Amino acid sequence: MKKMTWGIAVFAVLGISLMSSLHFFRSTANNSSPSLRRGMFEWQEERVKDRNDVNELIGKFQITDWYQELSVPVDRKTTAAFVSHLHQSKVKAYALVGETEWGYEADGASLIAYLEELVRYNAGVKPAERLDGVMVDVEPYTRSRWKEDPARHMETYVSGMIEAYRYAQKHDLIFIACIPRHYDDQGLTELLEILIRDGCDEVAVMDYDCGAEAEKLETEARFAEKYDKALHCILEFQRVGKHGLTEDKTYRNKGLAAAEAAWNQVDQAFPSISIVHDYHWSKPLIEMMEEENE
C-alpha cells in the first residue's frame, strides 16, 4: 500500500467521512456491475417470517446473495415463501450454518446431518423455492483447546469440511467455506490450501483488518486463483465494542464509502479472481440506514 504524509492522510480521512455522511448509499450505485456479486449475512432467524427490511436492503446494497440462518427442522412454508421472494428479486438464497463443535468432527457428521435437512426441504418444495446452497461458518479456532494443537485440530476440521462438501456436491448445494483470515499466520497454510482445493466451491474470508484487506487476503487469493474458486471478502459493520471489535476492525464509523474503497482495492489486487463483496451483517446496516434518515 502507498504511504501518505500526515497531512494527506488527515485530508483523506476527512474526505471519506464527508462522503460517507453525504452519499451513504450512492457509492454502491456508482460501483455497480452486472457481474459484481454482493452478499448479505443475516443472523436473525425471524427474518424468514418478517421480511420488512429485506427489499430495502437488497435495493440499497444491490444484494445478489443472501445468507440466512435457519432453524431445524426447517419450516417449509415460511422458508419457501422467503426463498421464493429472494429469487423473484434475482437473489440467491443460502442457509447460513455452523456450530463451533462441528469443527472437531473428522467425519463431518453433524454438519452433514444439517445438510440432510436442507436436502429434504429442497426435495419437498418447488424449484423456485429451493435453497441454492450453504454458507458454512464453523469456527473451531475459537475454542481454548485449539491452542493445544492447532495443526491437529485444523486437520480434523478440514477433513469434516471435505466430507460435508462431497455430500453437498451430490445434492446440488453450493458449498461456501467461511473462514478467518489468520490460518496462514498460524502456520496452517498447507491445510488451508487443502480446504480451498477440496472442501468448498467458494471461500469466504472474514477480514478484520480495515485498510489492509488485499495484503491480508493474499494467501487465500492465491489458492482461490489456483483452484478457480470465487473469493468472498467479508467486511464488518457492527459497532465498535461489539464482540470486542476495535476501531481498526469495523467499518461502522468509517462508513460505506471507506468499505467500497477497500473492496475496490481487493478487486484491483486480484483482477483474475471472482471477488464477492459481503456485508456483515444486516442488523448494523439497518441501524446505519436509520441513523442516515434521522
N, C-alpha and C positions, 0 to 999 in steps of 0.2 A: 504494500500500500504506500502511496506517496505521502511524504511528510509535509506538514504545513507549518508555517510560522504561527506564533501565538495569536497575532492579530487576525490572520486569515482564518484561523480555527474559530475564534470568537465570532467573527462575521458569519462563518458557515453555520455555526450553531444557532445564532440569532435568526439567520435566514431560514433554516429548517423549521424552527419554532413558529416563525411567522407564517410560512407556507402551510404548516400543519394546522394552524388555527384558522386561516382564511380559506384553505382549499382542502379540507379534510378528506373528501371523497373524490375530488377532481383528479387526483393523481392516478387512481385506478383506471379511470376512463381514458386518460392520456396514454396509458401503457397497455391498452387493450390489444389483443391479438387473437385471431381466430384459433390459433394453435396453443395459446397460453392456457395452462390449467391452474386453477386456484382452488384450494381445498379449505374446508371449514370443519374444525373439530367441535363436536357437541357432546358434552358430558352429562347433560340433563336428560334422563330417560323420558321425562314427561313431555319433552319437545315433540315426541311422536304424536301425542294427543293434542298438545297446544301448539299450533303452528303460527301463532300471531306474528312472530318476527321473522319467520323463515323467508317469505318473499322479499322483505326489505333487505335482509342480509344477502340473499342471492343477488339482488339487483345492485345494491350499493358496492358490493365487493366482487361482483362478476364471478360468482362461485360456479365451478364446474364439477366439483367432487365434494360430497358431504359424508363425514364420518360420524355416525350416530351410535351412541351407547344404547344397547338394547338389553332388556332383562330376559331371562329364560325361565320358563318356556316363552317363546316369542308370541306375543298377542297378534294373532294372524290378521284380524280385522283392522285394527288401528295401524299396524305396521304396513299392511298392504296399501291402505289409503295414503299413508305418509310417503312410501316409496313411489307410488304412482304419481303423487303430487310433485316429487322431485324430478321424476322422469319427464313429466309434462313440461317442466322448466328446463329440460335438457341438462339435468344434473345427475351424475352417477351417485348411487347410494351404496355406502359401505357400512357394515357393522363395525363399531369401534369396540374392540375386545381386549382383554388382558388382565391377568392376575399375577402378582409377583411370584407366587409359588409355582406357577406353571413353568417358570424358567428352570426349575430344578427337577424336571421330569424328562429324562432322555428319550422316552418313547412318545412324548407329546400327548399323553393320554387325555388330560383334562382339556387341553386346547382342542384336540380332535373331537372330544365329546361336545364341546360348544359348536364346532363347525357342523357336526352331525345335526344339531338342532336347526341350524341355518339351512342346511340341505333339505331337511324335512319341510321347513317353511317354504322354501322355493318350489318344492315339488307340489305344494298344495295351493299355490296361487297362480294367477295369470302371468304371462311373460312380462307385462308392463309393471307388475307388482313385485318382481323378483329382485333381490339384492344382487348388486354387481360383484361384491367381494367383501374383504375384511381388512381393516387396519389393525394390526396386531401389536399392541403396546404392552409387552411383557418386560418387566424391569428387575431381573434377579440381582443386579448390582446394588440395589438399594438395601438389601439385607446385610446385616452385620457379618454373617458367615461368608459372604462374598470375599471379604478381605483375607480370609484364612487361606484361600487358594483360588485366585481369580481364573487362572488358566483351566483348572479342572472344572470349575463351575461354568465357565464360558463354553467349554466343550459340551457339557450336558445341555446347556441352553440351546446351542446351535443344533445339536442332534435332535432335540424336540421340535425345533422350528422346521427342520428339514422334513421330519416325518409329517408334521401338520401341513406343510406346503404340498407334499405329494398327495395328501388326501384332498386338499383344496383343488389341485390341478385336475384330479379325476372328476370333480363335480363342478367344474367351470366357475370357480370362485377366484377372482383376482386376489392375490395374497400380498399385502404390503407389510414389510417388517419395519416397525417404528423403533428406532434405537437412539441412544445418546451419542454425542459426537466424541466421546473420550475413550472408546475401546482401544484405539490405536495408541493413545497416550499410556495405557496400562500394559503395553507390550503384547496386546492380543490381536495384532494386525493379521496374522495368518488365519486365525479363526474368524475374524471379521470378513476376510475375503471369501472364506468358505460359506459363511452365512449369506453374503450377497450373491455368490455364484449359484448355490444350491438350495437356499432357503427362502426365496421370495421372488415375486415378479417385479417388485419395485421396492426401493429402500427410502424410508422417511427419517430424516435426521433432525432431532430436537437441538437447535443451535442456540445455546445460551452464551453467546459471545458477540454482543452487539458491536458492529463495526468491523469484525474480523471473520465474518461468515465464510467468505471464499477461502481464506487461509486455513480455517479450521476444518473445512469440508474437503480438503484436498485429497486425503486418503480415500474417503468414501466415493468421491467423484471419479477417482482413477479406476476403482473397481467397477463402478456403475458403467463407465465407458467401456471397460474391458469386456464386460459380460452383457452389454446392451440392455441395461436396466434404467428405468426412469429414477431420478433422484429428487426427493422432496426436501425442500429447505423450510423447516417449520420455525416461525418466529413467534415469540411470546408477547402477549399484550396484557397480561394480568398486572395488577397494581404492585408497586414496589412494597416489599414486606410480606406479600402473599407467598406462602410456602418458602419463606426465606429469600425471595427474589430481591436482588440489589439493582440499583440504577443501571448498571452495565449489562444486565441480563434480560431486560424487558424494554419493549418499545412503547410502553403505556404513556410515559411522559414525553418521549421523543416525538411521537406522533406517526401517522401513517406515511407521511412524505419521507421520513427517515427510513422507515421499513421498506418502502418502494426502492429507495436508493440502494439499500442493502441487497435486495433481491436482484436489482439490475447489475450490481457488481458480481453477484454469483453467476448470472446469465452470461455476462461478458467473460468471466474467468473460465467458464466451461461451455463454450459455444457448441460443442458436438454432442452434448448430453441434453436429454429432455428434462428440464427443471420444472418442478411443480412448486408453486408458491402457496404454502399452507399457513393459515391463521390459527393460533391457539389462544383463545377459543371463542365461542360465540358470546358468552356472558360478558367478558370485558369489552368486547366490541359493541355490544348493545349499550353498555354503560357509556362508552365513548360517544355513541350516537346521541344518547340522551343529553350528555354534557354539551355537545355541539349545538343542540336545539335550545338550550337554556338561555 
